[in-house]
Amino acid sequence: MMEEITETAFQIILYAGNGKSSAMEAIQEAKKDDFARADELIEEAGTELGKAHEFQTRLLQQEANGDEAPLNVMLVHSQDHLMTSMTVRDLAVEIIEIYRNK
């Protein structure tokens, strides 16, 4: 069970990291006034974060069904990484709008 939890944590970290990277890249594209590319990257960020969220949801569903996951530092880190990445994406959307409206 612990190996499965650790593997899930790595998947969450992977997809959350991809999402955060795409969101940060989108801001850079907006700085260059390439809003079409910035919008594509924000969409990509959302897709990647959605994949991470699917892994998180599976864990939540397992626990809701009485199959409690053992807590480990990697799992805690993955949750922190996902929430931070989601916040970066949300802020990137707002920053891009500021550049778009300048």
Secondary structure, DSSP 8 states (H G I E B T S, - for coil): -HHHHHHHHHHHHHHHHHHHHHHHHHHHHHHTT-HHHHHHHHHHHHHHHHHHHHHHHHHHHHHHTT------HHHHHHHHHHHHHHHHHHHHHHHHHHHHT-
